Amino acid sequence: MIQQTRSRFIFSKFLFFGVMALWLAGCINYEQEVSFNPDGSGDMKIHYWIKADTSGGNTFYDPLGIFNADSLRSDFTSPNIKIENITVSNDTVDSTSHATIEFSFTHIDSLNNVKPFAEYHFSMQDGAAGQKIYSQFILPIATGFGSNDSTVQVTYIYTFPGEIVTHNATQVEKKKLIWKYSLAEIGKGKTISVSFRPYKLKETPYWIFFLAGLVLAVVVFFLFRKKRSW
């Protein structure tokens, strides 16, 4: 059983919610924040943390690699990703271990080829006329291992470059759509779904036309006055 678990972990260290359940018993908090560009590229920030004994400077989970900067860099290295920052730290005040990774990506669909996201099923497809449909699968957590801790949360925060048409977010804060779930709420998994109407890549702002018209009107006005003065 232990050997089988380790083999699955090697396949994808970052798939906490299926494999890490045996090790962490569903006690890891996860936050993923994504900001898109109109062409489907964008930026992502992942932050996860766990209650752990950090008094010795290390945690029980260090050998697993999920709180090791070099291991994370190796897992996320891809031609489609530019890693901007990786931070791993221990907070001895509240006995928590934290890991943060920030990166840009060429297109959200390309992340499906990156090992940590092997089962996330990122998708950006054409929808109705002028619309895009985005989806992502949220993996089930270890609810089958007796963990039902309501204080443990997974959170996904998205900013889309356009007008939102439909969504299934649990919260909306200004231009951000937020999906936040406890272990029990995820059950067998959830799917993020959003349809939006992207802003045009080369759309000229209306104030440009207004300003040009105003300048033209001023020029015509002064030319007319000058002509009458003759």
C-alpha positions as CSV (number, residue, x, y, z in Angstrom):
1,M,0.0,0.0,0.0
2,I,2.8,2.4,0.9
3,Q,4.8,1.6,-2.2
4,Q,1.7,2.1,-4.4
5,T,1.1,5.5,-2.8
6,R,4.7,6.6,-3.4
7,S,4.5,5.5,-7.0
8,R,1.4,7.7,-7.6
9,F,3.2,10.5,-5.8
10,I,6.1,10.3,-8.2
11,F,3.7,10.5,-11.1
12,S,2.6,14.0,-9.9
13,K,3.8,15.3,-6.6
14,F,1.4,18.2,-6.8
15,L,-1.8,16.2,-7.0
16,F,-2.5,16.6,-3.3
17,F,-6.2,15.9,-3.4
18,G,-5.9,12.3,-4.6
19,V,-2.4,11.1,-3.6
20,M,-1.5,13.3,-0.7
21,A,-4.6,12.2,1.2
22,L,-2.9,9.2,2.5
23,W,-0.1,11.4,3.9
24,L,-1.8,14.5,4.9
25,A,-5.3,13.2,5.7
26,G,-6.9,16.2,3.9
27,C,-5.3,19.0,5.9
28,I,-3.7,21.2,3.2
29,N,-5.0,24.5,2.2
30,Y,-4.7,25.5,-1.5
31,E,-5.2,28.8,-3.3
32,Q,-4.8,29.3,-7.1
33,E,-5.1,32.8,-8.7
34,V,-5.2,33.3,-12.4
35,S,-5.3,36.4,-14.6
36,F,-5.9,36.0,-18.3
37,N,-4.9,38.0,-21.4
38,P,-7.3,38.2,-24.4
39,D,-5.2,35.6,-26.3
40,G,-5.5,32.9,-23.6
41,S,-2.0,33.5,-22.1
42,G,-1.8,34.7,-18.5
43,D,-0.3,34.6,-15.0
44,M,-0.9,32.1,-12.2
45,K,0.0,32.2,-8.5
46,I,-0.3,29.1,-6.4
47,H,-0.1,29.3,-2.6
48,Y,-0.6,26.3,-0.3
49,W,0.1,25.8,3.4
50,I,-0.4,23.3,6.1
51,K,-0.3,23.1,9.9
52,A,3.0,21.4,10.8
53,D,5.7,21.2,13.5
54,T,8.2,23.8,12.2
55,S,10.2,24.2,15.5
56,G,13.2,22.4,14.0
57,G,13.2,24.4,10.8
58,N,11.9,21.4,8.8
59,T,8.6,19.5,8.6
60,F,7.6,15.9,8.2
61,Y,6.6,16.6,4.6
62,D,10.0,17.9,3.4
63,P,11.0,14.5,2.0
64,L,7.9,14.6,-0.2
65,G,9.2,17.6,-2.1
66,I,6.0,19.7,-1.9
67,F,7.8,22.3,0.4
68,N,11.1,22.2,-1.6
69,A,11.9,25.0,-4.0
70,D,14.2,22.9,-6.3
71,S,11.6,20.2,-6.5
72,L,8.8,22.6,-7.4
73,R,11.0,24.3,-10.0
74,S,11.7,20.9,-11.6
75,D,8.0,19.9,-11.6
76,F,6.9,23.2,-13.2
77,T,9.7,23.6,-15.8
78,S,8.1,23.7,-19.2
79,P,8.6,25.5,-22.6
80,N,5.1,27.0,-22.0
81,I,5.9,28.4,-18.5
82,K,8.1,31.2,-17.3
83,I,8.7,30.8,-13.6
84,E,8.8,34.2,-11.9
85,N,9.1,33.3,-8.3
86,I,9.2,30.3,-5.9
87,T,9.1,30.8,-2.1
88,V,9.0,28.2,0.6
89,S,8.9,29.2,4.3
90,N,8.0,28.0,7.8
91,D,6.1,30.2,10.2
92,T,7.0,29.2,13.7
93,V,4.4,31.6,15.2
94,D,1.4,29.6,14.0
95,S,3.3,26.4,13.1
96,T,2.5,26.4,9.4
97,S,4.6,25.6,6.3
98,H,4.0,27.6,3.1
99,A,4.9,27.3,-0.5
100,T,4.2,29.9,-3.3
101,I,5.0,29.6,-7.0
102,E,4.3,32.4,-9.5
103,F,4.6,32.0,-13.3
104,S,3.3,33.1,-16.6
105,F,2.0,30.7,-19.3
106,T,1.7,30.9,-23.1
107,H,-1.9,29.5,-23.2
108,I,-4.0,28.0,-20.5
109,D,-4.5,24.7,-22.5
110,S,-0.7,24.2,-22.6
111,L,-0.8,23.6,-18.8
112,N,-2.4,20.2,-19.4
113,N,1.1,19.1,-20.6
114,V,2.7,20.1,-17.3
115,K,3.0,17.2,-14.8
116,P,1.5,19.0,-11.8
117,F,-1.7,19.7,-13.8
118,A,-2.1,16.3,-15.4
119,E,-5.7,15.9,-14.2
120,Y,-6.9,19.5,-14.1
121,H,-8.4,19.5,-17.7
122,F,-7.8,23.2,-18.4
123,S,-9.9,24.2,-21.4
124,M,-10.5,27.5,-23.3
125,Q,-12.8,26.9,-26.3
126,D,-14.9,29.0,-28.6
127,G,-18.5,29.4,-27.5
128,A,-21.4,31.3,-29.0
129,A,-20.6,34.1,-31.5
130,G,-17.9,36.3,-30.0
131,Q,-17.7,34.3,-26.7
132,K,-15.2,32.0,-25.0
133,I,-15.9,29.1,-22.6
134,Y,-13.4,28.3,-19.9
135,S,-13.4,25.3,-17.7
136,Q,-11.2,23.5,-15.1
137,F,-11.7,20.4,-13.0
138,I,-11.2,20.6,-9.3
139,L,-9.9,17.3,-8.1
140,P,-11.7,15.5,-5.2
141,I,-10.1,15.6,-1.8
142,A,-9.6,12.8,0.6
143,T,-13.1,12.8,2.0
144,G,-13.0,9.0,2.0
145,F,-10.3,8.9,4.6
146,G,-12.4,10.3,7.4
147,S,-11.3,14.0,7.1
148,N,-14.1,16.5,7.2
149,D,-12.3,19.6,8.5
150,S,-14.3,22.7,7.5
151,T,-11.4,24.9,8.2
152,V,-9.4,23.5,5.3
153,Q,-10.2,25.3,2.1
154,V,-9.4,25.2,-1.6
155,T,-9.8,28.5,-3.4
156,Y,-9.6,29.5,-7.1
157,I,-9.6,33.2,-8.1
158,Y,-10.0,34.2,-11.7
159,T,-9.9,37.5,-13.6
160,F,-11.1,37.4,-17.2
161,P,-10.3,39.9,-20.0
162,G,-13.9,40.6,-21.0
163,E,-17.5,40.7,-20.1
164,I,-18.7,37.8,-18.1
165,V,-21.8,36.1,-19.6
166,T,-22.3,33.1,-17.3
167,H,-20.4,31.5,-14.4
168,N,-20.8,29.1,-11.5
169,A,-18.5,30.9,-9.1
170,T,-19.4,30.8,-5.4
171,Q,-18.4,34.5,-4.9
172,V,-17.9,37.6,-7.0
173,E,-15.6,40.5,-5.9
174,K,-15.6,43.3,-8.4
175,K,-14.0,41.8,-11.5
176,K,-12.8,38.6,-9.7
177,L,-14.7,35.3,-9.8
178,I,-14.0,33.1,-6.8
179,W,-14.6,29.4,-6.2
180,K,-14.1,28.4,-2.5
181,Y,-14.8,25.0,-1.1
182,S,-14.2,22.9,2.0
183,L,-13.2,19.3,1.8
184,A,-16.8,18.0,2.1
185,E,-18.2,20.4,-0.4
186,I,-15.9,19.2,-3.2
187,G,-17.1,15.6,-2.9
188,K,-16.3,13.8,-6.1
189,G,-14.9,16.9,-7.7
190,K,-16.1,20.2,-9.1
191,T,-15.9,21.9,-12.4
192,I,-15.1,25.6,-12.9
193,S,-17.2,27.0,-15.8
194,V,-17.2,30.5,-17.2
195,S,-18.4,32.0,-20.5
196,F,-17.2,35.5,-21.4
197,R,-17.0,37.9,-24.3
198,P,-13.4,38.9,-24.7
199,Y,-12.3,42.4,-25.2
200,K,-11.0,43.0,-28.7
201,L,-7.2,42.9,-29.0
202,K,-6.9,46.0,-31.0
203,E,-10.1,47.8,-30.1
204,T,-9.7,51.6,-30.3
205,P,-11.1,53.2,-27.1
206,Y,-14.1,55.5,-27.7
207,W,-12.4,58.5,-26.1
208,I,-9.9,58.5,-28.9
209,F,-12.7,59.1,-31.4
210,F,-14.2,61.7,-29.2
211,L,-10.9,63.5,-28.8
212,A,-10.2,63.4,-32.6
213,G,-13.7,64.8,-33.3
214,L,-13.2,67.6,-30.7
215,V,-9.8,68.6,-32.3
216,L,-11.4,68.6,-35.7
217,A,-14.3,70.8,-34.6
218,V,-11.9,73.3,-33.0
219,V,-9.8,73.5,-36.2
220,V,-12.9,74.0,-38.4
221,F,-14.2,76.6,-36.0
222,F,-11.0,78.7,-36.1
223,L,-10.7,78.3,-39.9
224,F,-14.2,79.5,-40.3
225,R,-13.6,82.6,-38.0
226,K,-10.4,83.4,-39.9
227,K,-12.2,83.2,-43.2
228,R,-14.9,85.6,-42.0
229,S,-12.3,88.1,-40.8
230,W,-10.9,88.4,-44.3
